[in-house]
């Protein structure tokens, strides 16, 4: 059995009879776990049919098992862990959401968690250990092998979200005087000490400083008598152990790197980062930016209700303050609103359009800043472009909404008022959508986290003030 082991007492024919229909369910999809399969597992749990539940799980890949555990409720998840916890492969845990990992590990003792982590590379072990409370993590680390314990303890001395936290300590290394033949023989003999997956063999000097790297394709194509130093690439990217993971991801993406050595302050090799680690980082950073734009610090779809309420309350409180500020601006025009009810009816259109236009510009700007596509060097050009885009859209929607307003309220002046307000607000919104993230980035504030509040405030206040001021002057 590929993904679960055990259950030796199951009758073979019974197992095959059960497995056939369930396997067919899994084969129907190649991307996500079908709801029918999740429901089948839940029915097996409700019926306390351990054999059927086992057969269903055995037909799944580790990511599918993780997807299942993410989606079912806590009671059903605990039942599957009680039945098959010792049979799950270690890599399955790497696909679980952070909250579900914490829930599962909270029901385990340190020895059980250490058993899951024991066979992992150090980067994967670090990823799981980071989800644990500090006191519990210390107890788990004590149960690890001496070598792995030493590596993870050192890993936690490095800054959070740094190269030192994400690197693997298992590295393929040879001295520069070795030949290709000796290197290949060594790789075959020491395969248990090498990383599970690697793309390059690094060449080091006697001080363990990286002097070159040999891609595996170059190694297998060369003659056995050739020295590895003669086929090595000398221009390599060395990652400082304290470099932020987002900077590392940018470097990999920009220069199309498959693997890069991580070095300490003395330029000595201490680990390696590979492209599979970078894919995870890119996903994490993109997810983080999207969540921050909505005022959420982390994905909370699997969090407890009160934990979710607590995490969102502070952001909503900030938005309440900005909404009150906008309402104060409106209160200055209460007489105009009493006399011309149409102003109150049309007001949300002006601010809503400005907010949407600004959000479009802001989203593009925040992502461009994160990927290093937008900086001080091209800021003025990008701001100018967005202002022009906002101006053109403002003209188009001013004509459209102005004409509609004239037809709706039979007032040419009111149509002119909303048209001018629309033009001004869309232009200002696009300007603010780019300039606010740039300013926040310049003052070392995360643009993804803070841009939305400032942008909403700007578009609301500008929209209200311009529209109501013009209405007051021209209609009253």
JOZI-V16420 format. One record per residue. N is the residue number from 1. RES is the residue in one small letter. PSI is psi in whole degrees, 0 to 359 (none if undefined). BURIAL is b if it has 9 or more other C-alpha atoms within 8 Angstrom, else e. Layout:
# JOZI-V16420
n:res:psi:burial
N:RES:PSI:BURIAL
N:RES:PSI:BURIAL
This chain:
# JOZI-V16420
n:res:psi:burial
1:x:134:e
2:x:321:e
3:x:340:b
4:x:148:b
5:x:159:e
6:x:202:e
7:x:43:e
8:x:339:e
9:x:357:e
10:x:135:e
11:x:133:e
12:x:314:e
13:x:321:e
14:x:319:e
15:x:313:b
16:x:323:e
17:x:322:e
18:x:323:b
19:x:325:b
20:x:306:e
21:x:324:e
22:x:321:b
23:x:324:b
24:x:325:e
25:x:316:b
26:x:321:b
27:x:346:e
28:x:341:e
29:x:148:b
30:x:359:e
31:x:306:e
32:x:161:e
33:x:126:b
34:x:146:b
35:x:329:e
36:x:322:e
37:x:319:b
38:x:318:b
39:x:324:e
40:x:320:b
41:x:317:b
42:x:322:b
43:x:320:e
44:x:322:b
45:x:315:b
46:x:323:e
47:x:359:e
48:x:37:e
49:x:89:b
50:x:323:b
51:x:315:e
52:x:319:b
53:x:319:b
54:x:315:b
55:x:320:b
56:x:315:b
57:x:324:b
58:x:338:b
59:x:355:b
60:x:155:b
61:x:164:e
62:x:317:b
63:x:325:b
64:x:321:b
65:x:317:b
66:x:319:b
67:x:319:b
68:x:311:b
69:x:328:b
70:x:322:b
71:x:334:e
72:x:164:b
73:x:171:e
74:x:321:e
75:x:315:e
76:x:323:b
77:x:316:b
78:x:323:b
79:x:317:b
80:x:322:b
81:x:319:b
82:x:321:e
83:x:313:e
84:x:13:b
85:x:320:e
86:x:348:e
87:x:348:e
88:x:137:b
89:x:151:b
90:x:322:b
91:x:343:e
92:x:323:b
93:x:338:b
94:x:342:b
95:x:354:b
96:x:152:b
97:x:156:e
98:x:317:e
99:x:321:b
100:x:322:b
101:x:314:b
102:x:321:b
103:x:316:e
104:x:313:b
105:x:334:b
106:x:338:e
107:x:3:e
108:x:159:e
109:x:166:e
110:x:326:b
111:x:319:e
112:x:318:e
113:x:319:b
114:x:326:b
115:x:321:b
116:x:319:b
117:x:338:b
118:x:322:b
119:x:5:e
120:x:155:b
121:x:159:b
122:x:325:b
123:x:321:b
124:x:321:b
125:x:318:b
126:x:320:b
127:x:319:b
128:x:319:b
129:x:331:e
130:x:341:e
131:x:350:b
132:x:152:b
133:x:149:e
134:x:315:e
135:x:316:e
136:x:322:b
137:x:320:b
138:x:318:e
139:x:322:b
140:x:315:b
141:x:325:b
142:x:335:e
143:x:356:b
144:x:165:b
145:x:158:e
146:x:317:e
147:x:311:e
148:x:322:b
149:x:317:b
150:x:318:e
151:x:315:b
152:x:325:b
153:x:319:b
154:x:322:e
155:x:323:b
156:x:355:b
157:x:345:e
158:x:157:b
159:x:149:b
160:x:143:e
161:x:29:e
162:x:170:b
163:x:325:b
164:x:332:b
165:x:332:b
166:x:350:b
167:x:157:b
168:x:139:b
169:x:350:b
170:x:110:b
171:x:140:b
172:x:112:b
173:x:139:e
174:x:155:b
175:x:158:b
176:x:345:b
177:x:358:e
178:x:155:b
179:x:168:b
180:x:317:b
181:x:315:b
182:x:324:b
183:x:317:b
184:x:318:e
185:x:319:e
186:x:318:e
187:x:324:b
188:x:320:e
189:x:325:e
190:x:28:e
191:x:332:e
192:x:340:e
193:x:356:e
194:x:162:b
195:x:154:b
196:x:328:e
197:x:128:e
198:x:157:b
199:x:337:e
200:x:154:b
201:x:127:b
202:x:140:b
203:x:131:b
204:x:155:b
205:x:180:b
206:x:337:e
207:x:9:e
208:x:30:e
209:x:138:b
210:x:126:b
211:x:355:b
212:x:174:b
213:x:147:b
214:x:113:b
215:x:148:b
216:x:326:b
217:x:323:e
218:x:326:b
219:x:314:b
220:x:341:e
221:x:341:e
222:x:159:e
223:x:149:e
224:x:330:e
225:x:350:e
226:x:138:b
227:x:140:b
228:x:331:b
229:x:333:b
230:x:340:e
231:x:9:b
232:x:148:b
233:x:128:e
234:x:335:e
235:x:97:e
236:x:155:e
237:x:115:e
238:x:124:e
239:x:118:b
240:x:141:b
241:x:337:b
242:x:2:b
243:x:137:b
244:x:142:b
245:x:331:b
246:x:323:b
247:x:321:e
248:x:315:b
249:x:319:b
250:x:319:b
251:x:315:b
252:x:316:b
253:x:319:e
254:x:319:e
255:x:10:e
256:x:62:e
257:x:140:b
258:x:327:e
259:x:149:b
260:x:140:b
261:x:147:b
262:x:131:b
263:x:155:b
264:x:190:b
265:x:336:e
266:x:14:e
267:x:14:e
268:x:142:b
269:x:127:b
270:x:352:b
271:x:186:b
272:x:146:b
273:x:131:b
274:x:168:b
275:x:329:b
276:x:327:e
277:x:323:b
278:x:323:b
279:x:317:e
280:x:318:e
281:x:316:b
282:x:317:b
283:x:316:e
284:x:314:e
285:x:319:b
286:x:317:e
287:x:318:e
288:x:317:b
289:x:316:b
290:x:316:b
291:x:319:b
292:x:326:b
293:x:333:b
294:x:5:e
295:x:26:b
296:x:130:b
297:x:327:e
298:x:161:e
299:x:130:e
300:x:24:e
301:x:332:e
302:x:9:e
303:x:161:e
304:x:157:e
305:x:310:e
306:x:330:e
307:x:319:e
308:x:317:b
309:x:315:e
310:x:319:e
311:x:332:b
312:x:341:b
313:x:314:e
314:x:320:e
315:x:319:b
316:x:326:e
317:x:320:e
318:x:317:b
319:x:328:b
320:x:319:e
321:x:315:e
322:x:326:b
323:x:321:b
324:x:320:e
325:x:317:e
326:x:322:b
327:x:325:e
328:x:319:e
329:x:319:b
330:x:323:b
331:x:337:e
332:x:344:e
333:x:29:b
334:x:325:e
335:x:320:e
336:x:320:b
337:x:326:b
338:x:323:e
339:x:325:e
340:x:91:b
341:x:331:e
342:x:330:e
343:x:318:b
344:x:325:b
345:x:321:e
346:x:343:b
347:x:314:b
348:x:333:e
349:x:317:e
350:x:310:b
351:x:324:b
352:x:316:e
353:x:319:b
354:x:318:b
355:x:318:b
356:x:318:e
357:x:318:b
358:x:321:b
359:x:321:b
360:x:311:b
361:x:319:b
362:x:317:b
363:x:315:b
364:x:318:e
365:x:315:b
366:x:317:b
367:x:321:b
368:x:323:b
369:x:318:b
370:x:326:e
371:x:10:e
372:x:19:e
373:x:342:e
374:x:124:b
375:x:187:b
376:x:333:e
377:x:324:e
378:x:16:e
379:x:313:b
380:x:321:e
381:x:318:e
382:x:318:b
383:x:317:b
384:x:318:b
385:x:314:e
386:x:323:b
387:x:319:b
388:x:318:b
389:x:315:b
390:x:322:b
391:x:315:b
392:x:314:e
393:x:323:b
394:x:318:b
395:x:314:b
396:x:314:e
397:x:334:b
398:x:316:b
399:x:315:b
400:x:309:e
401:x:327:b
402:x:315:b
403:x:319:b
404:x:321:b
405:x:318:b
406:x:317:b
407:x:322:e
408:x:311:e
409:x:3:e
410:x:44:e
411:x:113:b
412:x:319:e
413:x:317:b
414:x:323:b
415:x:321:b
416:x:319:b
417:x:309:b
418:x:329:b
419:x:314:b
420:x:317:b
421:x:320:b
422:x:316:b
423:x:311:b
424:x:314:b
425:x:321:b
426:x:323:b
427:x:313:b
428:x:321:b
429:x:316:b
430:x:322:b
431:x:312:b
432:x:326:b
433:x:331:b
434:x:316:b
435:x:325:b
436:x:309:b
437:x:322:b
438:x:317:b
439:x:314:e
440:x:320:b
441:x:323:b
442:x:325:e
443:x:17:e
444:x:34:e
445:x:135:e
446:x:114:e
447:x:325:b
448:x:329:b
449:x:319:b
450:x:346:b
451:x:321:b
452:x:315:b
453:x:312:b
454:x:319:b
455:x:315:b
456:x:317:b
457:x:314:b
458:x:310:b
459:x:323:b
460:x:311:b
461:x:314:b
462:x:315:b
463:x:312:b
464:x:311:b
465:x:313:b
466:x:312:b
467:x:312:b
468:x:327:b
469:x:313:b
470:x:319:b
471:x:319:b
472:x:317:b
473:x:322:e
474:x:341:e
475:x:346:e
476:x:none:e
